[in-house]
Amino acid sequence: MMKLQAYAKLNLSLRIVGRRTDGSHDIDSIIQTIDLADAIMVKSANRGVTVINDLKLPPNVDLAARAARLLLGKKRSPQGVQIKVEKRIPVGAGLGGGSSDAAAVLWAVDRLIPPPLPTDCLVRLAARLGADVPLFLTGGLVRVTGKGERIAPLHPLRKERFLLLVPPVHCATAAVYAHLDRIVSTYGNSTTAPPLGCNDLEAAALDLYPALGPYREAIASLDAEYFGMSGSGSTFYAAFSDLKIATVARENLVASFPEAKTHLCAATDSGYHVKGEN
């Protein structure tokens, strides 16, 4: 049995640099994993894949279940696994919770059923599950390009704290990208990394979900190093170098937006953490 923490991510910058003929998009993004995490437990079973969580997703939709089935199929193993997921990362918030769970499960099942696959093979399997999944096998601060399959580790940031404001709004990634395609005629391209706080999806998300506006304004008003929206929303974040200032800012956000969730997070140097193995 293995117990893991599957970390969330923040898009510290996100530029859309192209649209492919299949409708997918090329990105250039600086991504940081953070210590807001789902709790994952994976153990061997006689056969099949069972996932226990609060979401009750169909097996063909649940990324954790798909990850386990994909790995078992790759190894042609008749063995099964049972997976328990305690969700702490908000869903539909641009924090990559489902993708992180999938990466952690992929790694755990690979270790439970020897021999372990080469890292590059795991990365290819992760890419089949979703554009965000491969980055969680690396974690830390990375620059992600292409559809998400090209990952370059970067030097860690200063010991910043990230204050997250998560509105009670579920942003559908596909809908935000589709709306961006409607309001943008051409996509820019650049070899330089986008500046921190830049997110090409922000305008589309705010247009599609106007209720996000007050939360964005609140984050923008903070005395932060930089701020932005993560992924396709709905999470807004602000980066602080001073923990005391960040703590006061969080208290003010809690008072102003009791309906929203707030989290004060630190950066991590990996996409998951193994808490126990037996």
Secondary structure by P-SEA (a helix, b strand, c coil): cbbbbbbbbbccbbbbcccccccccccccccccccbbbbbbbbbccbbbbbbccccccccccaaaaaaaaaaaaacccccbbbbbbcccccccccaaaaaaaaaaaaaaaaaccccccaaaaaaaaaaacccccccccccbbbbcccccbbbbcccccbbbbbbbbccccccaaaaaaaaaaaccbbbbbccccccccccaaaaaaaacccaaaaaaaaaaccccbbbbcccccccccccccaaaaaaaaaaaaaacccbbbbbbbbbcccccccccc
